[in-house]
Amino acid sequence: MAETRLIQGRYRLHDVIGRGGMGEVWRATDESLGRRVAVKCLKPLGPQRDPHFVTVLRERFRREARVAASLQHRGVTVVHDFGEYDGVLFLVMELLEGQNLSQLMEENKQHPLPVQDVVDIAEQVADALAYTHRQGIVHRDLKPANIMRLGDGAVKICDFGIARLGDNIGQTSQLTGTGIAMGTPHYMSPEQISGGQVDHRSDLYSLGCVLYEIATGAPPFNLEDAWAVLVGHRDTPPEPLRTHRAELPDYLDRIVLDLLAKTPDDRPDDAGVLRRRIISARAGLGPGPTELPPVPPVPPARTPADGGSLRLPSWAREMTAGHRVTGDRTASRHAAYDPATELTGEWTTASRVVPAPSPDGQERATAPPELLAVLAGRHRAGLGLGRLGRWEEAEDVHRSVVEDRRRVLGPDHPDTLASRYELGFTLSRLARPADALHQFVLVAEARERVLGADHPDTLAARQETAYVLGRLGRHVEAHQAYVNVLAARERTMGADHPDTLRCRHNLAFNLGRLGRREDAYRMATEVAEARGRLLGQEHPDTLVTRYEVAYDLGQLERWSEALATYREVAAARSDVLGPDHPDTLATRYEVGICLGRLGRSGDALDLYRDLVAARTRVLGPDDPETLRARHGLGVNLGRLSRWEEAVAESREVCAIRERVLGADHPDTLVSRREIAVGLGWLARWPDALAVYRQVAEARARTLGPEHPDTLAARHDEAHCLERLGRHTEATELYRSAAAPRGAGGTDARTPGA
């Protein structure tokens, strides 16, 4: 196909960005929607092919393309369309900007990747496999070239459906006459090698091979001869990873070796189980080194002396080793295609630096590759600091990289904007929404100018803009922004795409902040059902939305239903994340709220005692979340009329909050008010009045005299005056609180997805 050729009257092909065993991939434009896409064109079959073979291939392609297009998960490449043009079968997919793991290893001079990156990749791939396996789809050719790492750290698996197509072609000898086996030798499972039954656990074995390679620098059986590689997979125990790289954590060694078990029954049951193991182990993982020394090559695997006597399938005898990550691959890139090497190839996009225009409109000189690599490494380091919760340090890194990339590449270069986006995200996590808003607006405007209004990266920036508008209490503006982004996502990605569902989740959250609780509940319920169907009932995104459904039920005074939903979410989070994970503990806290609202204060008290113990153990006694649980404990002591204990608990919590958070912090003032409530119930009205006045004055000072929380505090003060018989003063305060005013205040809760 010639460059810039238009196919199907819709897809404009620009340049080839990848070639592999089954065809080539073009960077293209979908002229109907105005978006950039990747178009994979399968190599046309010559006239010497059996017509029956061509007919069967076309039917299988259509069937497997539909399978690939049905997959909707953030860890799987999105397939938009497929068809046939001038005898060439083609797939239209999202255009990915990043590098596959093979390219990352090559860029790293064949050294292993940082530990944090290996674990993060493992967790994301396991998440994607858990989803695809639930759909009954097995990849069958998982390898570094089919796993993409995007610029923002996201990981995507490529070639679903095409891998299955290749498998059908290879295993149908009467059609091909070649007996090519599906899979690349360095990543094939023993059951694939032996021609046995292949299920989802074969993908887990292949994943183990990939993780072994990116963690140590070489695959588990690092041999040039394909026969020896296959024998190694089938009969030779792999060397422990830590024999090649001592700083690897023990848990990672155990996980990978479990994946490399020779029999499927000895591997993890499924990818969901694997992901939960990774998440649980990762909780205690510290930062890995940013630069690693060269790692000695993995020594050749021990194989039986008489390899020829082993029963391997006949197709393996003429098989070459194929391309693994390690070794010099420069020459192989331009070599003639050998159909025995691999059926799927490196067809996803690689990072490419586009020269940025200078202020006078002239093209800048291309930056040195070494400098760009350093900046990319610093960008990834900033992402890693954020994942570890070191947001202040992450801000410094991202701000510095933004400036350096702006100077070297230009302000509108995708890499510059990616770093600015991460700076905005970091500022949002640091509770600086106004600063975050400024960054996201700059990114959204630039991406719309450069990429187009409906480009996924533009929509991501606009969605974050909506989020921080909500954090600033500008819920009407946030609502309109979410509505616009949602319309674009549904139009370009479909209603069930994970990014579309994330936008709908946030829109539902914002509807609640606007007081539209019924609308919020309905939309959150729809999103929870869709996420459960597509991602699974125990996926973290599904649980976040079900948590929001429970919150809306509570706001609608449907406390029994809210309690049941929170309990289901808490049980699922305990299974997936662990009983002491912050999200699990947060859900248990909400269970306590529901119990108290239902008049079951005894049950709530027991729950809060356990929760205080858990949070003290995990977070420490002075952590705000621990203190929030202690506050709930005090409230329920009061509901049980144990007021002396309630006041004592509230005084202790208030004193710690004042020391840790400050005297005027909202949480401190809530505790101070709880002291006053208890004093009132103990008929100590003069003492209660003094405390209520402290709360009212602090809120007037920090929030303003007309803020709803300030007015509520004045109402409390008036109630005390009334109980003391000071009716004239009470009347004046009641009148002040009752005067017409505009609504204010914001909800401190955040969407979380």
Secondary structure, DSSP 4 states (H G I P E B T S, - for coil): --TT-EETTTEEEEEEEEEETTEEEEEEEETTTTEEEEEEEEPPPPTTS-HHHHHHHHHHHHHHHHHHHH---TTBPPEEEEEEETTEEEEEEEPP-EEEHHHHHHHTTTPPPPHHHHHHHHHHHHHHHHHHHHTT---S---GGGEEEETTS-EEE--TTHHHHHHHHHH-HHHHSS-PPSS-GGG--HHHHTT----HHHHHHHHHHHHHHHHHSS-SS--SSHHHHHHHHHH-PPPPGGGT-TTS-HHHHHHHHHHT-SSGGGS-S-HHHHHHHHHHHHTTPPPPPSS----PPPPPPP--S-GGGS---GGGGG------SSS--TGGGGSPP-TTT-SS-B-SPPP-PPPPBPTTSPBPPPPPHHHHHHHHHHHHHHHHHHHTT-HHHHHHHHHHHHHHHHHHH-TTSHHHHHHHHHHHHHHHHTT-HHHHHHHHHHHHHHHHHHT-TT-HHHHHHHHHHHHHHHHTT-HHHHHHHHHHHHHHHHHHT-TTSHHHHHHHHHHHHHHHHTT-HHHHHHHHHHHHHHHHHHH-TTSHHHHHHHHHHHHHHHHTT-HHHHHHHHHHHHHHHHHHH-TTSHHHHHHHHHHHHHHHHTT-HHHHHHHHHHHHHHHHHHH-TTSHHHHHHHHHHHHHHHHTT-HHHHHHHHHHHHHHHHHHT-TT-HHHHHHHHHHHHHHHHTT-HHHHHHHHHHHHHHHHHHH-TTSHHHHHHHHHHHHHHHHTT-HHHHHHHHHHHHS--------------
